[in-house]
């Protein structure tokens, strides 16, 4: 099946599934295909609540980047509400007929929601068979926990449990923040878009021999959003993320460090497609320039070789590393990455936008620009702490409404506490 037709079918499948699911109350979230179910799953209360909507952001997170202008031109039965970017079927019957006339039989048979509708017209389609097929599809947090999923990939026993001591595995629906919640620079957005295209066109890149793609180094001071951005990419690309802290692996498991590093990268390939996020990457530099135990240096060399051998194009693994101290890295570490992405202290405009996003769900009458001017040198993490303190201080007075004075006092309190901390550190 041509890639263009497959993309159009995925797009139409999503809209048909949402329309039928909203109308047929006998269907439950377990009837939804995994990628749709997990996107709309409520991580707090559980379940998938009706009605479902499909915005441009929803579509791109579920099926990947979409050329909406081209799709709407070809699928005349689809319309988009521009102000809200909400997509819907203008003519459901026309969409259902077009979908059935394409090479969509296997898609229908594996989607219980569609099977329930199409079994009325095609005796070869069975809702019950589709439901059984859908239930046998591995689920992440929606049905199976990390331990169960890991046993499927790694096998049962002590080794499967040992690997969980080396990494933290999160599935997309467990991630709290999306990219929409973050304030990113244009350069950051551009590189994220490129990574998305590389994931979408892996086969094309492989055919053209372009393998050295998909290894990104995040650099910047603590609190500027490196870890949050890596996790948000998991939710945005709908990929599980393996988080690795080098200091923990190397220091705590010295006897088997090299073996453990190999295990982590083997797991990433088994979980593919996925993201592997290596935090504290400057630990590599510290060990390479020190007189530490020879086993540690061998482990670092093992890590660098593993980075060389992993590939987004071939293995489906997007590798992201992060460091607060890029000046410590030598050329051998730098050359492993095809892109360096800087996370800098936010300027006044970025601070204003961060405050607006953080305060978006708070009942507050404030001037974000004035607050941004008062918080020179603050990171995004600092600004979130300021808002948190303002909210908690108001709750001490049984208030859920904040005014400008609440935030200004929280800024002053934060500044005073940091000043005291710096004095204590130099005393």
N, C-alpha and C positions, 0 to 999 in steps of 0.2 A: 504494500500500500504506500502511495506517495506520501512524503512527509507533510505536504500542504493539506492533503485531504485528511490525514490523521489528525492534524491540528484543528481543522474545521469540525471534525467529528467530536473531538474532545470538548470543544467549545459548546457545540450544540447539545451533547450529552449532558453537560452540566446544567444548562438552562432547562432542558426537558425534565431532568431529574428533580430540580427545584420545584418546577410547576406541578408535577405529579405528586411529589411529597407533600406540598402545601395543601393540595386539594383532597388527597386520600388520607383520612385520619387513622385508618387501620394500619398504615405503615409506621414503623418505628425507626429510630436511628440505626438499629442493627441491619436495616434493609439498605442503608446508604452505602455506596462503595467506600472503602477505607479512606482514600485521600479526601473525599468530600466530607465524610463523617468526622474525621479528625480535625478538619479545618473549622467546622461549625460547632464542635463539641464544647460545652460550657465546662471549663476546667474546675470551677468552684462547685457548682451545683450538679454537674453531670448532666448527660442527656443533650439532645439537640432540640431547641425550641423553635416552634413555628411562629410566624412565617419566616422562611429563609429568603434572603435577598442576595442578588449577585451584583456587586459593584465591580468596577474595573480592578480595584485592588484584590477583591476576592478571587476573581478569575485568574489573575496573574499569580497569586499564591498557590492556587490549586493546580493549574495546568501549565504555568510558566508564562514568559513574556508573550504578548499578543499584539499584532498590528490591528487595532480595533477598526481603523478606517477601512482596511482591506476586507476584514471579516464582515463588517456591516454592509459593505458593497456587494459581497457575494451572497450573504444570507439575508435576503430582503424581508424575511419574516421576523427578524430581530430588530428591536429599537433600543435606543439608549437615551435616558433622561439626562441631558448634559449637565444641569446644575448639580445633580447628585451622582452623576456617572453610574446610574443604576441601569442594568441591562435586563430586558425581559422579552418574552415571546409575544410579538404583536399579533401573530396568527399561529396559535398552538397547532392546529390541524395541519397547516402547511409545513411547519417545522417537523412534526412527527412523520409526515409523509416523505419529506426530503430525506430525513435521517434513515428511514426504512429502505429507501431506494439506493442508498449508498452501501458500501461494503461494511455494514455495521452489525452483522448477525452475531459475531462473537462478543462484541461490546454489550449488546442487549442481553445475551445469555449469561453474562457475568454481573449484570446490574439488576438486582431484584426489583427496584423501583420501575425501571423501564420494562422488565419482563412482565410485571403485573399488568401493564397497559397493553403491550404488544401481544400477549398470549391470546387476547380476544380475536386477533386477526391472523395469527400464525400458529398452527398446531405444533410446530417444532420448538416453540418457545414455552418454557415452564417457569412460573414464578418460584415454585418449590425447589426446583433444581438450581435456579440462580441463587436462591437464599442459602442453600447448602454450600455452594461454591464460594459465596461471599463470606460465610462463617469460617471456612477453612483458610481464608487469607490471613496471614499473620497480622495482628494488630499490635499497636504499641500501647500507650497508656489507656487507649479506649477499651482494651480488653485484657491484655497481658502486661504484667509488670516488667521492669527491667531485668529482674532475675530470670523470669521465664523466657523472655526474648533472648537473653544472653545464652541460656542453655540450648536454645534452638541453633544458635550460631556456633557455639564453642563446645557443646557437649556438657553432660552433667559432671558433678564432682567438684573436688577441691580446686582444680585449675580454673573452672568457671568463676568460682568465688574469689580466687586470688586476683583475677584480672580486674574485678571491681575495686580492688584496693589501689589499683594503678590509675584508673580513669574514672571520671564521672560522666555517665551517659544521660543525655536529656533528649527527649523526643519533641518535635515541633510544638505539640499542643501543651507542653509543660513550660514553654518559654513565656515569660510575663510580658516582655516588651516586644513590639513590632518596630520595623523601620519607621513607620509613621509616627511613632512616639519620640523618635530621636531627631536632634537638630544636626544635620550633616553638612559638610562643605560640598561644593560642586565636584571637587576632585574625588571625594569619597563616594558620592552618588555615581559618578562616571565609572569608577572601578567596580562598584557593586553591579552596575548594569553590564559591564564587560564579563564579569564572572558569571552572571546569569546567562548571557549568550553562550559562553563557553560550555556551560552545563547543558544548555539546549542543543547545541550543535557539536556535541562530542564526536559523533561519527564523522562529520565533515572534517573536523580538525584532525582526527586520526588519519583519514584518507589523504589529507594534504601534508601529513608528516609534522604537524605543529604540536609537539608533546609538552614543551616547557611552558605550560600555562597553568595557573591555578595555585601558585604558592605566594602568599601575601604576608608581608611583615608589617604589623601595626606598631608604630612607635609614638611615644608621647608621655607626658607626666602622669602620675597616678590620678585617677578620678576623671580622666578626660573621655571615658566611654569605650575603651578598647574591648574589654570583656563583654560589655553590654551590646556593642555592635556585633561581635562575633555570634552571640546568642541570638540576636535579632535576625541575623542572616539565616540561622537554622529555621526560624519560623517563616521567614520570607520565601526561602527556597523550598520549604517543606522537607527539610533533611534532618536526620538525627545528628547530634553533635557530641563528639568525644572530647572532653576537656582533660588536659594533662598538665600537671604541675611537675616540672623537671626536678626541682629540689626534693620533692617527696619521693619520686621514683629512685633517684640516684643516691640520696642520703640514707633512706630507710631500707633499701633492698640491695645493699652494696654487693653481696655475694653473687646475685643473679641479675645485676643491673642490665647488662647487655641483652640477656635473654628476655627480660621484661620489656625493654624497648621494642624488641622484635615482636613480642606478643601484641603490644599496643597497635603497631602498624598492620599486623596480620588481621587483628580484629576490625580495624578500619576498612580493610579490603573486603572482609566478610559482610560488614554492615553496609557496604556501598549500595547506592550513592549516599555519601555522608560528608560531614565536615569534621576535621580533626583540628582542635585548637590547643596550641602549646603555649601556655603562659610561662612567665619568668624566663624567657628565652636568653636573657643576659647571663643566666646560670652557666650556659655553655662557655661564655668568655671567661668567667671566673675560674672555671676548672681548667681551661686550656692554658691559662697564664700562671697557674699556681703550681706548687710542688705537692699537690694532693696525691692521694693513693693512686697507683697506676691503674687500678680497676675503674676508677672514675673517668680517667682520661680515655680509656678504652671504650667506656660507655658513651662518652660524648662523640667519639669517632663513629660508633655504631649508629648513634642518632643522626649524625650528618649524612651517613651513607643511606639510612632509611629514608631521609628526606629526599635524597637524590633519586631513590628508586620508586617513590610513590608518584602517581600522576593522576591529575584530574581527568585527562583525556583517556588514558588507558584503564585506570582503576576506579574512576568515579569518586575520587576523594579530593575535596577542596581543602588545602592545608593553609591554616592561618597561625602565625606565631605572633606573640606580643612581648614587648619589652618597655620598661620605664627608663632604661639606660642604654640607648643605642650607641653611645660613644664607647661602650665597653666591647662592642662586637668587632671582630677582625674581618678581614676580607673573605676568609674561608666560610664564615657564617653569612655575610652579606650576599655572596654570590649564589646562595641556594634559592634566593627569592627572585621572582620575575617582576614583583612590584612592591615598593615601599610606600606605605600609606601613613601620613602624619596625622596625629590627633593632638591639636594644639590647645592651649588655654583659650577659651572662647572670648571673642571681643565683645563690645557692648551690645551690638546687634544680635549676636548669637546668644548672649546671656538673656536678652529680652525675650527671644523666641523660646529658649529653654524654660524660662519662668512661665511664659504663657501656656506651654504644654503641661508643665507640672501642676499649675493652678487650674487647668482645664476642668477638673472634676471637683474643684473646691468652691464652696460658696464664698467668693471673695470679691470685694470692691477695691481694687488696687491699681496702681500705675506701674506696670512692668518696666517701662523705660526708666523711670526714676530709680527703681530698685536695681536695675542693671547698672546704672551709673554709680550706685553705692557699693557695688560688689566687684570692683576691679581686682583681677587676679584670682577670682573664684573659678573652680572647675564646675562642670555640670553636677558632679556628685556633691560638691559643697552647696550648690543652690538647692538641691533636693533636701539636704539636711536642714537648710534654713526654713524651707516650707514646712518640713516635718515638725520642727520645733515650734513654729508659729501655730500650727494646728493643735499640737499637744498643749501649748500654753493656753489657747482659747478653750480647750476642753476642760481644763482645770476650773474654768469659770462657767462650765456647762454651756459654752457657746459653740455653734457650728458655723458661724459667719465671721470672716476675717476682714479687717480693714487695713489701710495702709500702715497705720501705727503698729499693728501686730507684726507685720513683716519687717518694718524698720527696726523694731526692738529685737526681733530674731536675728537680724543681720548684726546688730551691735553686740548681742550676746555671743554670736558665733565668732565675731572678730576678737572680742575680749578673751574668749576661751583659747583661740589660736595663739594670741599674744602671750598668754600665761604659759601655754605649752612650749612655745619657743624659748621663753625665759628659763623654764625648768630644764630644757634641753641644753642650755648653754651655761647653767649654773654649776 
